[in-house]
Amino acid sequence: MAAMTRFLHTADLQVAKPFASVADAGKRALLQQERITVIQRIGDAARTHGAEFVLVAGDLFDSPGVTKAMVAAACAAIGRIGVPVFSIPGNHDHGGPGALWEQSFFQQQRQELAPNLRVLLTAEPIVLPTAVLLPCPLLRRHESADTTAWLRSLDFAPFGARPRLVLAHGSTQGFAEEEGAVNRLDLPRLPAGEIDYVALGDWHGMKEIAPHTWYAGTPEPDRFPKGASNDPGHVLLVTATRGALPKVEPVRTARLGWHRLEFSLGEDADLTQLEAEVESRIGQRAQEDLLELTLGGALGIAATAHLRQKLEGWDARLLRLKLSQEVRIAPTPDEIAALTQRTADPLISRVAASLLERTRSSDCAQATLAATALHALHAVCSEVAAG
């Protein structure tokens, strides 16, 4: 009778990822901490779904040079998962010279805090009671050879009815392929009928390559979305049976929100719609979301000031506001009249009229400078009127 096994497949946790594009040090620290806390959610999923073990298909850590504090935190979190965890090196935490895995501090922390973690540095079968692991570790950051090649000549007979599970890290032919690519996996050349599941890492979105071949994607997103087909933020619950197609079920593990929004402002009233679009994504949360916001169009002077206030508030609430803004200042008729028809202040009227004319210049730099000056003039006049 064919044996069956149930496990979690994950990859690309990249613990200690620096998030260098986030300027605020406190926010960077929150993002880095989430790489640790997602391990706790993986443990919750393992216990909830009765997983026998967890497979990490590379890039558990972001680099061989992670801090000792991050090593200790990750090991402690892994130790609390409660089931065996098997990991291979990926391109970020490769197993070559200078690798993290051979450093004495990591070995000590693994032994004390995560005795359930086993890093598979050798391409050889690992026979478990209910499965056989076939690791294909990366022993250098850029590998020109196919790390799965050793499986083509492997004798599978001794494994009996146990499901055969491949762990590999890299790009597959026909997907994420480019001329001269490294870390390429030639999976069609694997022995037909001998492999029951291929657990892949490297691509950060969940992706089915074939019914028995999946990228799990990163369990906590680490970049802005690149389309509907790129779906990070999961681990895969896999039930594998020898000689049958596996059952693969995504389990959501992400906590942070990574959002993209493109919006064109045609009139001042559009600001209300923009606010609603942003709020629909981040709600009342703070320090839990990142937003890539692309703005275009034109606004009146007062509306532009209001937009700047909203952007300042969103920047404070978000872990990151990646802003691309090409919103022109286009004074409303009322604003133009208030600046250019000031009978008590003819000098201001003349200056405002001149600036307004320059905002229509074909010289973009001159037009932008004039619009900024007009905005400042409007603000001063408004303060004087209010005072």
N, C-alpha and C positions, 0 to 999 in steps of 0.2 A: 504494500500500500504506500502511495506517495506521501511524503511528509509535508507538513505545512508549517510556515512560520509567519509571524506578524511582527513588524518593526517600523520604526520611523526613519525616514530618509531626509537629511538636511545637508546644507553646504553653505559656504561663503558667509559665515558669521563675521569674519574679519574683525575679531576682537581687537580693540585699540586702534581702529581706523581713525586717522587724525582729524578728518573733517576740516581741512585747512581753509576751505572757502567760507567758513563761518567765522566772522571777525570777533565776536564776543566769546571770551574764554570760558565764561560760565555756561553759555549755551553749548559750546563744544563739549564740555564735560558732561552735560546732560545727554547729548547724543552718544558719547562714548559709553556712558553708563548703561544706555539701553541695549548695547551689544552684550552686556552681561545679564541684564534682567530678562532678555528673551530666552536665555538658557533655562531660567526658571520656568518659563511658560512651555518650553519644550519638555521639561520634566513633568509638568502638569499633564500635558498631552499624552506622554508615555504612560503615565499611571491611569488616566481616564480611559484610554483605549486598549489597555492591556498589551502594550508593546513589550516584546522580549528583550529588545536591544535597540540602540540608536546608531545609525550609520551617518558619518560626516564625510561627504565626498570632497574634502579639501578646503583649505583656507579657513580653518578654525580661527587662526590669528591673522592679523593684517600684514605682519612682517616678522622676520627673525629677531628684530630689535625691540620688541615690546617691553614695557617697563615691568619691573618685578611686581609692582602693585597689581597690574593688569593680569599677570600670570597667576598670582595668588587668587584674585577675585574670580577668574574664569575657572580655575581648578576647583575652588570651593563650590561654585554653582554647578559644575559638572558632577561633583561628588554627591550633590543632593538629588540628582536625577533618579537614582535608585536602581537603575538597570545598567548593564554593560554599555559602554560607548566606544565604538571603533571608528577611528579617524585616519585618513590618509593625508599626506602633505599635498598642498596645491601649489600654484605658482607664487602666491604671496608668502606661504610658510613652508617652502620647499624643504626637502630632506637632504640637501647637499652640504658641503663644508660651511661651517658657521651656523648651521641650522639651530633653531630654538630647541629642537627635541634632544639635542646632545648636550645642552647646557646643564650644568649641575643643579642650578637653582630650579629650573623647570622639573627636572627629574625628582628632586626632593619634594617640591610642592605636589606633583602628581602622586607620589607615593603616600604623602601624608593626607592630602585633601581629596584626591580623585583616584583612588585605587581601581575604580571601575573604568577608567579611561585607558585605552590601549591604542597607541599610535603605530600604524602598520607601515614600516619603512622598507619592507622587503616584498618583492613580487613572488609570493608563495601562498598556497592555500591555507586558510585557517578553518579548521573543521570544528564546528559547534554542534551541540546535540541535535538541533533542528535545522541547520543550514550550513552551507560552505561559503565562506567569504573569499573572494578572489580580488585582492587589492592590486591596484596599478598606480603606485605612488609616483609623484613627481620628485625627482632627486636633484633637480635644478630648476631655476625660474623659467628658463626657456629651453624646452626639450624638442629637438628636431625629430627624434624617433617616436614611434607610436608605443605608448606605455602598455597597451593591451596586447601587443604582439606575442608575448610569452604564452598567452592563452591558446594560440592557434595549434601549438604542439603539446598541449597538456593532456594527460590521460585522465579522463573523468570517471572511469569505471570504479575506482575505489570509493567514490562519494556516495554510491548507492542511490537511495530515494530522497536524499536531502536536496532541497532547492539550492541552486547555484547563483550567488549574488556577486556581481562585479561592482567594484568601486573605482571610479576614474574621474579625472579632472582635466578638462580641456574642451576644445571645439570639435564638433562632429562634421563629417563630410556632408555637404549640402546645407549646413546650418552654421552661421557665423564663420563662414569659410572665406579666406582671401588668399591671394597669391603670396607665397612665402610664409604662410601662417605657421606658428609654432604651437606645440602642445595639441597637435591634431590627433584625433582618435579615429581609426579606420574600423568602425564597428561592423560594417557589413562583412568583414573578413573573420569575425568570430565564428567558431564552430557552430553550424546550424543545429538547432534543437538541444544544445547543451547548456545554454544560459537561460535562467528563468527571470532575472531582473538585472538591469544595468542602472546603478545609482550614479548620476553625473553631478558634477559641480563645475563652476566657472561662469556660466550664464546666470545672471542675478534674478531672472524672472522664472517662474514656474513654466515648464515647457515639456510637452510630450513629443518625443522624437519618434517613437514607435510604441506599440502597446506595452512592451516590456522595457522601454528605455525612457527615462525621464530626467530632466533637470528639476531639482527641487526649488531652486532659487534661494535667495537669502531669506531667512525667517523674519528679519526686521529690515524693511526697505532702507536703502542708503543713498538713494538718488531720485531725481524727479522722474515721473513715469515717461516711458518712450512709446506708448501706444497700448491698445487693448490687448495685444498678444503678450505683452510683458507684464506678468502678474506676480510680483514678489509678495513676501509677507506670509508664507505658509511653510509648513513641513508636510511631507507626504506620509500617510499611513498606508503601508503596503502589506498585503497578505499574499504571500508567494507559495505556490505549490509546484512540486517537481513535475515538469512536462505540461504545465497549463499556463494560460495567461494570468498575470497577477491582477489582483484587485487593488487599485490605487485611488486613495481618497485624500483630497487636500484638507488640511486642518489649519485654520487661521491662527497665526501667532503674532501678527504685527500689532503694535500699539500706536505708533506715531503716524501722522498723516502727511503724505507728500503730495502736493497739489499743483496743478498748472491751470492758469487762466489767462486767456487773451480777450481783451475788451477794448472796444472803440467807443469813445465819448463823442457823440454828435451834438449834444446840447447839455445845458446845466442839469436838466432833469434826469439825465442818464446816470448822474452820480448816485442817485437812490438805488438804481438797478445794480450798479457796480457793488455798492455796499451789501445788497442782498445776496449777490453772487458769492462774495467773499465769506459772508456770514454763513451761507449754506454749507461751506466747506469746513470752516473752523469753529462755528458755533460760538459758545461762550468759553471755549478752552483757552488756556495760556500755556506756553512752553511745551506744546504737544504736537505742533504742526509746522510744516515748512511750505512756503508758497513761491512758485515761480510766476510772477505777474508781468504780463506784457500789455502796456497801455498805449493807445494812439488816439488821434482825434484832436478836438479843441474844446476849451472851456473859457467862460468869462473870467474876469479877474477875481471876483469874490469866490466863485466856484473853484478856481485853481487854489486859492488859499485854503478852502475847505478840504480839497483833495490832499493837500500837503499835511493837514492835521490828521486825516484818516490814515495816510501812509505812515506817519510817525507812530500812531497808535498800533497799527498792524505790525510794524517793525518791532515794537516792544513786546507784543504778545506772541509773535512767532519765534520759533527757534531760528528761522532764517527767512528773510524776505529777499528773494532774488528779483530785482526790479529792472525792467527794461521799459523806459518811458519816453515817448515822443508825443507828448500832449502840448499842443500850441496854446498860447494865451490869445483868445479872441474876445475882446471886450464886447459886452452886450450893448445894444443901443442906449439903454438907460445909463450904463457906465460911461459910455462915450460922451453922452450929453452932460453927465455930472462933472466930467473933467474938462471938456472943451467949451462949455457954455457957462463959465464962471464970471459973471459980469463984475463981481467984487474982486476977482483975482485974475486980471487979464494976463499977467505973466504966466501963471499956472496954465491957463487955457492955451496960450501959444506953445508952451513946452509940451503939453499933452498932445496937441494937434501934430506937432513935429514928430513926437515919438510914435504916435499912431501911424503916421505916414511911413516911418521907417520900418514898422513891423510888417509892412507889405513889400519890403525890399526883396529882390531876388538873391541878395547876399544873406545866406542863412545865418551866419555869425552876427551880422549887423541886425537882422530881424529879431534874433533871439535876445540880443543885448537890449534892444529897444523895448521888447515885450517885458523883460525883467524890470527895466527902469519904469515902465508904465505901471507895472504891478506895485512897485515901491511907492510911486507917486500916489496911486489910489489909496494905499494903506495909510500914508501920512494924512491925506485929505479926510479919510474916514475917521482917523483918530481925532483930528482937529474938530470935526463936526460933532463927534460924540462927546468931546471934552467941554 
